[in-house]
Amino acid sequence: MNDAQQTARPHSRRLRRTAGLVVALATTGSLACGTAIAAPVDQPRSAAEAAGVRVPKDPMAAVAQMQPSWNLGNTLDAIPDETSWGNPLTTKATFDGLKAQGFRSVRIPITWYTHQSATAPYTIDPVWMKRVKQVVDLALEDGLYVEINVHHDSWQWIKYMSTNHDTIMARFNSTWQQIATTFKDEPRTLLMESINEPQFDNATDAQKTQYLRELNTSFHSIVRNSGGRNKDRLLVLPSEETNNAQHWLDDLSTTINSLHDRNLVATVHYYSWYPFSVNIANGTTYDATSQKDLTEGFRRVHDTLVAKGVPVYLGEYGLLTSPYSGVVERGEMLKYFEHVNYEARRNGMTSAVWDAANDFLNRSTMRWQVPEMEALIKSSWRTRSGTASTDNVFLPSTGPITARTITLNPNGHRFTGLWQGDVPLIPMRDYTLNGNQLTLTAQALTRLAGNRAPGLNATLQVRYSGGVPWKLFVRSNDKPALSGATGTLDGLTIPTRFNGDLMANVQSTYADGTAAGPASWTTYQSFDNYRTDYTANTTTVKADFLKSLKDGAPVTLTFRFWTGATVTYTVTKSGNTVTGTAS
């Protein structure tokens, strides 16, 4: 992930193929990129190879063997040091745990400039180089494929090529000369990636294409001519910003073809349709637009690269917000993670989840933070999982309860039943099924709601013939209410009676109807500007939102909830003081 696209601080954001697909892709792999360079030569067995890893000569098969993959994010790429962004030091136990979880490869992002002279000859601190090699060797000796790169350097200094071209090229070349020399004798289970998420300031599209082609081709030449196993190592080249836009994929394809080297891998990243990824512009659900962005983007990657024999490494995937932060609703988030892994597998890409700081694996124990995410992602390496139109069934705390209908998304499976714990619900009495329309009866919902206390009353499982079950939460609710509050520009904490409801997003406007908040183009600011605490019964408006407001201009906040309820609230900034008033 390139945090420059958000802020200059650490930010949590961005398969196993079927046998038939592996065979089909391996068959075409030898045809990639025109004339191939020399095939891999026999080498003495390394510690990694002794651990059981033998790299196929066919690059398509080799990259397929890397599935599934994981990013050691916010660690060796952290600025300025390995633990600066909150992660512990990496040890052998890190990779032991990773391998035990079923991962076959690890991407190790590395930021070099904070450990490098800023003037020629741009020497990398030998202590840092030794530490990087130590971490890499630990992973290789555990039998994992490893990819290393030049990471946050991309937006710290490389992006200024338009104004300082020759100096940047000299520094980039020196950086890779030192890396290539250090790692030249490592086994071919080590891959090298030229640059993470390349981007260029004050440059036209044509210039961006030129600059990235220069970087990629120079990287290729330096590594290939550095000796040892680098002469046939798998080298990874990114598209502009590692984006899947067609013109950038075409540029990357042109570069790869021009190098006449069969041992090249393309890489892209994916963090979903932006409005959904950060819940902005009313992007609360994983809707048809979000799904289309994924399916069409991955199809472009497949048709431009994979179908022509170029292996593709989805070097990062995720969301631009932490998965269980509440910014993106739980069920909608799970639909995305199920879908992205399926589409990567379907389009022949090896996928590496971006794990910044305990978003997926607890870095201290290397166990999954949330068991349901573990089950979903591990299942997605092999098959799809069914979902539904929602994961919440809301009922009024008082008054009559009526039947509720949800739409099932079997994703190729068949519905096999509805369960509460280990007890199956009874068809016709508790629910009916008409096509993919699942209706819970009023009788069943009344029983499940119990005393109808606001909040979670019961948890159900929609079970399908394959994949993991889909959870349905039965919740009773009353209309939410917010109270007046006073705070500072550092934050405004509003007492909130959620009454069993869940907040979806917030619309913010000035009196003239224009957008209030950091994003001027939408009245629905990112939900990351707010923090809901359903235990403490508070809603916090964060500093970035408050500091963006006009002084003395009242702002109407319309808090929108998943039941459809809305609550309006007025916030006024006056100097360093912020006042909130309930409507």
ZIKAUR-V322582 format. One record per backbone hydrogen bond with DSSP energy under -1.0 kcal/mol. NH is the residue of the N-H (numbers start at 1). CO is the residue of the C=O. Records with the same first field share a line. If there is no record, write none. Layout:
BEGIN
NH = CO / CO
END
This chain:
BEGIN
5 = 2
6 = 3
7 = 3
22 = 18
23 = 19
24 = 20
25 = 21
26 = 22
27 = 23
28 = 24
29 = 25
31 = 28
32 = 29
50 = 46
51 = 47
52 = 49
53 = 48
62 = 58
63 = 59
64 = 60
65 = 61
66 = 63
67 = 64
69 = 351
70 = 105
71 = 353
72 = 107
73 = 71 / 355
78 = 75
84 = 81
86 = 83
96 = 92
97 = 93
98 = 94
99 = 95
100 = 96
101 = 97
102 = 99
103 = 98
104 = 68
105 = 68
106 = 145
107 = 70
108 = 147
111 = 76
115 = 112
116 = 113
117 = 123
122 = 119
125 = 115
129 = 125
130 = 126
131 = 127
132 = 128
133 = 129
134 = 130
135 = 131
136 = 132
137 = 133
138 = 134
139 = 135
140 = 136
141 = 137
143 = 140
144 = 139
145 = 104
146 = 189
147 = 106
148 = 191
151 = 110
154 = 151
156 = 152
157 = 153
158 = 153
159 = 154
160 = 157
161 = 158
163 = 160
164 = 160
168 = 164
169 = 165
170 = 166
171 = 167
172 = 168
173 = 169
174 = 170
175 = 171
176 = 172
177 = 173
178 = 174
179 = 175
180 = 176
181 = 177
182 = 178
183 = 179
186 = 183
190 = 187
191 = 146
192 = 234
193 = 148
194 = 236
196 = 150
201 = 159
208 = 204
209 = 205
210 = 206
211 = 207
212 = 208
213 = 209
214 = 210
215 = 211
216 = 212
217 = 213
218 = 214
219 = 215
220 = 216
221 = 217
222 = 218
223 = 219
224 = 220
225 = 221
226 = 223
229 = 184
230 = 227
231 = 228
232 = 229
235 = 263
236 = 192
237 = 265
239 = 267
241 = 198
242 = 239
243 = 240
249 = 245
250 = 246
251 = 247
252 = 248
253 = 249
254 = 250
255 = 251
256 = 252
257 = 253
258 = 254
265 = 235
266 = 311
267 = 237
268 = 313
269 = 242
270 = 316
277 = 273
278 = 274
280 = 275
281 = 524
283 = 280
284 = 282
287 = 285
291 = 287
292 = 288
293 = 289
294 = 290
295 = 291
296 = 292
297 = 293
298 = 294
299 = 295
300 = 296
301 = 297
302 = 298
303 = 299
304 = 300
305 = 301
306 = 301
307 = 302
308 = 305
309 = 306
310 = 305
313 = 266
314 = 350
315 = 268 / 313
318 = 270
325 = 322
333 = 329
334 = 330
335 = 331
336 = 332
337 = 333
338 = 334
339 = 335
340 = 336
341 = 337
342 = 338
343 = 339
344 = 340
345 = 341
346 = 342
347 = 343
348 = 345
349 = 344
350 = 312
352 = 314
353 = 69
354 = 317
362 = 367
366 = 362
369 = 360
374 = 370
375 = 371
376 = 372
377 = 373
378 = 374
379 = 375
380 = 376
382 = 379
383 = 379
387 = 409
389 = 407
393 = 473
395 = 475
397 = 477
404 = 440
406 = 438
408 = 436
409 = 387
413 = 410
416 = 463
417 = 463
419 = 461
420 = 423
423 = 420
425 = 418
428 = 431
429 = 427
430 = 426
431 = 426
432 = 439
434 = 437
437 = 434
438 = 406
439 = 432
440 = 404
441 = 430
445 = 441
446 = 442
447 = 443
448 = 444
449 = 445
452 = 449
455 = 476
457 = 474
458 = 474
460 = 472
461 = 419
462 = 470
463 = 417
465 = 414
470 = 462
472 = 460
473 = 391
474 = 458
475 = 393
476 = 455
477 = 395
478 = 499
481 = 497
483 = 495
485 = 580
487 = 578
488 = 491
489 = 576
491 = 488
492 = 541
494 = 539
496 = 537
497 = 481
501 = 498
504 = 560
505 = 560
507 = 558
508 = 523
509 = 556
510 = 514
513 = 510
516 = 508
527 = 279
529 = 526
530 = 527
531 = 540
533 = 538
537 = 533
538 = 533
539 = 494
540 = 531
541 = 492
542 = 529
546 = 542
547 = 543
549 = 546
552 = 573
553 = 550
555 = 571
556 = 509
557 = 569
558 = 507
559 = 567
560 = 505
561 = 565
562 = 502
564 = 561
567 = 559
569 = 557
570 = 581
571 = 555
572 = 579
574 = 577
577 = 574
578 = 487
579 = 572
580 = 485
581 = 570
583 = 568
END
